[in-house]
Amino acid sequence: MIGLIKADFRKMSKSRSLIICMIIAAALGIGMALLYNYFWQEKGTSIAFTYNLMELYGIDTAMLDDAFSTIPKQNLWAFVNSFFSDEIKWILSAICISSFMASEYSMGTFKNTVSRGFSKEKIYFSKMVVCAAEAFLVTAAYVGAGAVTSLFFVETETDASLQEIALTMITYILLLIAMAALFEMLGVLFRSTGIAVAVAIAGPLLIVSIFNLLMSADPSVSAYLRYFLMQTFITVNDSVKDGEGFAALLTALAYFAVSTVTGCVVFKKSEIK
């Protein structure tokens, strides 16, 4: 089994899509850190003037307040949370994992000499380890580059306790594993990089749009959006602060279980040509 996992990691190390996505992730991490810093600087100058002007003419400033509520506070931990909750890692991880899974079919590597003698369950688990590693690497490139850049202009002190930070990071890790399991399942279902990526990216955006339409008629619907995996990342920090971190943990475990079982069953019944 260890030999099978090592072989998959060797294939992963040769993946150009992973290297490209990590480079893009790092560049975007740096860019987002600089963009957040720019907004904070603007809030203290020209945007402050805009606030005063709107208040002078009796214009509601709620729109500006909502916009700035998405910008992290000027401390490292707040920036790190923003990077983890960003959709960028979702998109780039979907591309890497879908490319890896599709290549297993198109290049016939499911039937190579290393895989012979192993059950399909073990082969599927080996791919899952690699898929999780790809999700971690892309996320680490994005969060790491953004965090290092942020060190030049934000404070390192935070009001979050070590317990909150530890629980938040554990939750993010479990959510990343669940995300990788979901993308692996999509790769097995569609066997195509293009279709799997399209479903992984367009599907969540469509679901969020549907939720937004429902929330316009019934605001209480928003309570269910937190259980949608892509949105769960956004709620982790606040959930842990409010003592409701278990909700995100259970969401991660549920997605992991359903994705793993579904993907494994489909893979067992599929014919590898």
C-alpha positions as CSV (number, residue, x, y, z in Angstrom):
1,M,0.0,0.0,0.0
2,I,2.9,2.4,0.8
3,G,4.4,1.6,-2.6
4,L,1.1,2.5,-4.3
5,I,0.9,5.9,-2.4
6,K,4.6,6.6,-3.2
7,A,3.9,5.9,-6.9
8,D,1.0,8.3,-6.9
9,F,3.0,11.0,-5.2
10,R,5.7,10.6,-7.9
11,K,3.1,11.2,-10.5
12,M,1.8,14.2,-8.6
13,S,5.3,15.7,-8.4
14,K,5.5,15.6,-12.2
15,S,2.2,17.4,-12.5
16,R,2.6,20.7,-14.4
17,S,-0.9,21.8,-13.5
18,L,0.0,21.6,-9.8
19,I,3.1,23.6,-10.2
20,I,1.3,26.2,-12.3
21,C,-1.6,26.4,-9.8
22,M,0.8,26.8,-6.9
23,I,2.6,29.7,-8.6
24,I,-0.7,31.3,-9.4
25,A,-1.9,30.8,-5.9
26,A,1.2,32.4,-4.4
27,A,0.9,35.4,-6.8
28,L,-2.8,35.8,-5.9
29,G,-2.0,35.5,-2.2
30,I,0.5,38.4,-2.5
31,G,-2.0,40.4,-4.6
32,M,-4.9,40.0,-2.2
33,A,-2.7,41.0,0.8
34,L,-1.7,44.1,-1.0
35,L,-5.3,44.8,-2.0
36,Y,-6.5,44.5,1.6
37,N,-3.8,46.9,2.7
38,Y,-4.8,49.3,0.0
39,F,-8.4,49.3,1.1
40,W,-7.4,50.0,4.7
41,Q,-5.3,52.9,3.6
42,E,-8.1,54.3,1.4
43,K,-10.6,53.9,4.2
44,G,-8.6,56.3,6.2
45,T,-8.3,58.9,3.5
46,S,-10.6,59.2,0.4
47,I,-13.2,56.7,1.6
48,A,-13.5,58.6,4.9
49,F,-14.4,61.7,2.8
50,T,-17.0,59.6,0.9
51,Y,-18.6,58.6,4.3
52,N,-18.8,62.2,5.3
53,L,-20.3,63.3,2.0
54,M,-22.9,60.5,2.1
55,E,-23.9,61.5,5.7
56,L,-24.0,65.2,4.7
57,Y,-26.6,64.4,2.1
58,G,-28.5,61.9,4.2
59,I,-27.5,58.9,2.1
60,D,-27.4,55.5,3.8
61,T,-23.9,54.3,4.3
62,A,-24.9,50.6,4.9
63,M,-23.6,49.7,1.4
64,L,-20.1,50.9,2.3
65,D,-20.4,49.2,5.7
66,D,-21.2,45.9,4.1
67,A,-18.4,46.2,1.7
68,F,-15.8,46.9,4.4
69,S,-17.2,44.1,6.6
70,T,-15.6,41.6,4.2
71,I,-12.1,43.2,4.6
72,P,-10.1,41.6,7.5
73,K,-8.9,43.5,10.5
74,Q,-5.3,44.7,10.4
75,N,-3.8,41.7,12.2
76,L,-2.1,38.6,10.8
77,W,-4.7,36.1,12.2
78,A,-7.6,38.0,10.6
79,F,-5.7,38.1,7.2
80,V,-5.0,34.3,7.5
81,N,-8.7,33.6,8.1
82,S,-9.6,35.6,5.1
83,F,-7.2,33.7,2.9
84,F,-8.5,30.4,4.1
85,S,-12.1,31.4,3.4
86,D,-11.4,32.7,0.0
87,E,-12.8,30.9,-3.1
88,I,-9.4,31.0,-4.9
89,K,-8.1,27.9,-3.2
90,W,-11.4,26.1,-4.2
91,I,-11.0,26.9,-7.9
92,L,-7.3,26.1,-8.1
93,S,-7.6,22.9,-6.1
94,A,-10.5,21.8,-8.4
95,I,-8.3,22.3,-11.4
96,C,-5.3,20.3,-9.9
97,I,-7.3,17.4,-8.5
98,S,-9.6,17.1,-11.6
99,S,-6.5,17.1,-13.9
100,F,-4.8,14.4,-11.7
101,M,-7.9,12.2,-11.6
102,A,-8.6,12.6,-15.4
103,S,-5.1,11.7,-16.2
104,E,-5.5,8.4,-14.3
105,Y,-8.1,7.4,-16.9
106,S,-6.7,9.0,-20.1
107,M,-3.1,7.8,-19.5
108,G,-4.1,4.4,-18.2
109,T,-2.2,4.7,-15.0
110,F,-5.0,3.0,-13.1
111,K,-3.8,-0.3,-14.7
112,N,-0.1,0.2,-14.3
113,T,2.1,-2.4,-12.7
114,V,2.2,-0.7,-9.3
115,S,-1.6,-0.9,-9.1
116,R,-1.9,-4.6,-9.8
117,G,-2.7,-6.7,-6.9
118,F,-4.5,-3.9,-5.0
119,S,-8.2,-3.7,-4.5
120,K,-10.1,-0.8,-6.0
121,E,-10.7,0.5,-2.5
122,K,-7.0,0.8,-1.8
123,I,-6.3,2.4,-5.1
124,Y,-9.1,4.9,-4.5
125,F,-7.7,5.7,-1.0
126,S,-4.2,6.2,-2.5
127,K,-5.7,8.7,-4.9
128,M,-7.5,10.4,-2.0
129,V,-4.2,10.9,-0.1
130,V,-2.7,12.6,-3.2
131,C,-5.8,14.7,-3.8
132,A,-5.7,15.9,-0.2
133,A,-2.0,16.7,-0.6
134,E,-2.7,18.8,-3.7
135,A,-5.4,20.7,-1.9
136,F,-3.0,21.4,1.0
137,L,-0.2,22.5,-1.3
138,V,-2.3,24.9,-3.3
139,T,-3.9,26.3,-0.1
140,A,-0.4,26.6,1.6
141,A,0.9,28.5,-1.4
142,Y,-2.0,30.9,-1.3
143,V,-2.2,31.4,2.5
144,G,1.5,31.3,3.0
145,A,2.3,33.9,0.4
146,G,-0.5,36.2,1.6
147,A,0.5,35.8,5.2
148,V,4.2,36.6,4.6
149,T,3.3,39.6,2.6
150,S,0.9,40.8,5.3
151,L,3.7,40.8,7.9
152,F,5.0,43.9,6.4
153,F,2.0,46.1,7.2
154,V,-0.2,44.3,9.8
155,E,0.1,43.6,13.5
156,T,0.9,40.0,14.7
157,E,-1.2,40.4,17.9
158,T,-4.8,39.2,18.0
159,D,-7.6,38.9,20.5
160,A,-8.1,35.2,19.5
161,S,-7.0,32.7,22.1
162,L,-4.7,29.8,21.3
163,Q,-7.6,27.4,21.8
164,E,-9.7,29.3,19.2
165,I,-6.8,29.4,16.7
166,A,-6.1,25.7,17.1
167,L,-9.7,24.7,16.7
168,T,-10.1,27.0,13.7
169,M,-7.0,25.5,12.0
170,I,-8.2,21.9,12.7
171,T,-11.5,22.8,11.2
172,Y,-9.9,24.3,8.1
173,I,-7.8,21.1,7.6
174,L,-10.8,18.8,7.9
175,L,-12.7,21.0,5.4
176,L,-9.8,20.9,3.0
177,I,-9.8,17.1,3.2
178,A,-13.6,17.0,2.6
179,M,-13.1,19.3,-0.4
180,A,-10.4,17.0,-1.8
181,A,-12.7,14.0,-1.3
182,L,-15.5,15.9,-3.1
183,F,-13.3,16.8,-6.1
184,E,-12.0,13.2,-6.3
185,M,-15.5,11.9,-6.4
186,L,-16.3,14.3,-9.3
187,G,-13.2,13.1,-11.1
188,V,-14.4,9.5,-10.8
189,L,-18.0,10.4,-11.9
190,F,-17.1,12.5,-15.0
191,R,-13.5,11.2,-15.9
192,S,-12.9,14.5,-17.6
193,T,-10.9,17.5,-16.4
194,G,-13.1,20.0,-18.1
195,I,-16.5,18.6,-16.9
196,A,-15.2,18.0,-13.4
197,V,-13.8,21.5,-13.0
198,A,-17.0,23.0,-14.5
199,V,-19.2,21.2,-12.1
200,A,-16.9,22.0,-9.1
201,I,-16.8,25.7,-9.9
202,A,-20.1,26.4,-11.6
203,G,-22.2,24.1,-9.4
204,P,-21.4,26.0,-6.1
205,L,-21.9,29.4,-7.8
206,L,-25.3,28.2,-9.1
207,I,-26.3,26.9,-5.6
208,V,-25.3,30.2,-3.9
209,S,-27.3,32.2,-6.5
210,I,-30.4,30.0,-5.8
211,F,-29.9,30.6,-2.1
212,N,-29.6,34.3,-2.6
213,L,-32.9,34.3,-4.5
214,L,-34.6,32.3,-1.7
215,M,-33.2,34.6,0.9
216,S,-34.8,37.6,-0.8
217,A,-38.1,36.0,-0.1
218,D,-37.3,34.3,3.3
219,P,-34.2,35.6,5.1
220,S,-34.2,32.5,7.4
221,V,-33.0,30.4,4.5
222,S,-29.5,31.9,5.1
223,A,-29.1,29.7,8.1
224,Y,-28.8,26.7,5.8
225,L,-26.2,28.2,3.6
226,R,-23.5,27.6,6.2
227,Y,-23.8,23.8,5.6
228,F,-22.8,24.3,2.0
229,L,-19.1,23.3,1.9
230,M,-17.7,26.3,0.0
231,Q,-19.7,28.7,2.3
232,T,-18.6,26.7,5.4
233,F,-15.1,28.0,5.0
234,I,-16.4,31.5,5.4
235,T,-18.2,30.8,8.6
236,V,-15.5,28.9,10.5
237,N,-13.9,31.8,12.3
238,D,-17.1,33.3,13.6
239,S,-18.6,29.8,14.4
240,V,-15.5,29.0,16.6
241,K,-15.8,32.4,18.3
242,D,-19.5,31.8,19.1
243,G,-18.8,28.3,20.4
244,E,-20.5,26.7,17.4
245,G,-17.4,25.3,15.7
246,F,-18.9,21.8,15.9
247,A,-21.3,22.7,13.0
248,A,-18.4,23.2,10.6
249,L,-16.6,20.1,11.9
250,L,-19.8,18.0,11.3
251,T,-20.2,19.5,7.9
252,A,-16.7,18.5,6.9
253,L,-17.2,15.0,8.2
254,A,-20.5,14.6,6.4
255,Y,-19.1,15.8,3.0
256,F,-16.1,13.6,3.4
257,A,-18.2,10.5,4.2
258,V,-20.7,11.0,1.5
259,S,-18.1,11.9,-1.2
260,T,-15.8,9.0,-0.2
261,V,-18.6,6.4,-0.2
262,T,-20.1,7.6,-3.4
263,G,-16.8,7.9,-5.2
264,C,-15.6,4.5,-4.0
265,V,-18.8,2.7,-5.0
266,V,-18.8,4.3,-8.5
267,F,-15.1,3.5,-8.9
268,K,-15.6,-0.2,-7.9
269,K,-18.4,-0.6,-10.4
270,S,-16.7,1.2,-13.2
271,E,-14.7,-0.5,-15.9
272,I,-11.2,0.8,-16.5
273,K,-10.2,0.6,-20.1
